[in-house]
Amino acid sequence: MELRPGYKKTEVGVIPKEWEVKTLGSLTCLLTNGFVGTATSAYVDNDDGVLYIQGYNVLENGFNFHGIKRVSKSFHARNRKSCLQSGDVLTIQTGDIGVTAVVPPVLAGANCHALVISRFDKRVSEPSFYCQYFNSERGRAAFKEIETGSTMKHLNVGDMKWLFLPTPPVEEQCAIAAVLSDVDALLAKFDQLIAKKRDIKQAAMQQLLTGKKRLPGFSGEWEVKRLGELLAYEQPTKYLVKDSEYSDDNDVPVLTAGKTFILGYTNEEIGIFNNLPVIIFDDFTTANKYVIFPFKAKSSAMKILEPRDTTVNLRFVFEVMQLIRFQMGDHKRYWISECQYFEIKIPKAEEQTAITAVLSDMDLEIATLETRRDKIRDLKQGMMQELLTGRIRLV
């Protein structure tokens, strides 16, 4: 294949002639890993402990502070090697390897566990550029080539030292990183807005589904009904589909407990439900899906719940069931024989329909935001492929 003018073929693929190829070791003044071992005895609850970053706290180009731990100052003092500085690049070393983020100023001085720390020489390198590269398809492919382990994949710091990386002039690194970081910021705003909308919906559910707040035009007392009075159920053992009958070439979805739809069995003589809405009740969770059939069910652990009559709005009951904390039965499983006696308050059919319409509108708004966010995420992937390889140059 003929090279475009101004480009050259290298160890990392085709890149602009002005770019160099350097090893990670030559670009960093420190390349090491966080503390390896058991640190649970060093965990402290007090706020003056030192933040301790672990793999589950690291996201692509960001951090998740949920469940973050703190360690004692004495532990931190003994493990200064894994003390973080602002601008360090952290890469997950075991498990979901390759996921990378740049340490922000707020985490400077924290310690970390089993993460690869790449401390770039900022005079000639922009850490955010290499963070974006590590999270790109080409970066992940490079990690794939050096990963070790059969069951649990792992990155060795010694191997990463010799990882070849495209190296534009530092000014171009900064420009590329700034463009991609702007898109990350936009994605973060969408995530925050989606989370806010979900919280609003949850609050609305707590008010509307319990009768604490009524929609305009509705009054009167709600009735107390058992789930068994509202819903009929069957356990679809006759609809079982064998694992050997799954095929990605087929086009009929198979609904399995605890999973989403999988492509599978196509024999329409076995187990196609009528075209009606139902609730899937999984023994190990709660009412976990509200769907329109036909779908085929594989697991005998699932129950198919249908309204007993036209006065029951299935979507209303489904939403109420999301608020219920079902009690565990024998063998730590949820049994419909027990849950059918659970009592809920339910209004007249018209009010049920009005409430579910409000919640459906909220779901639609959230789904629209998620679609927009996903399109932006796909756009960013395309931008990464072009910018991080130099196929498109910034002015």
Order of alpha helices (4+ residues) and beta strands (2+ residues): beta-beta-beta-alpha-beta-beta-beta-beta-beta-alpha-beta-beta-beta-beta-alpha-alpha-alpha-beta-alpha-beta-alpha-beta-beta-beta-beta-beta-beta-beta-alpha-alpha-beta-alpha
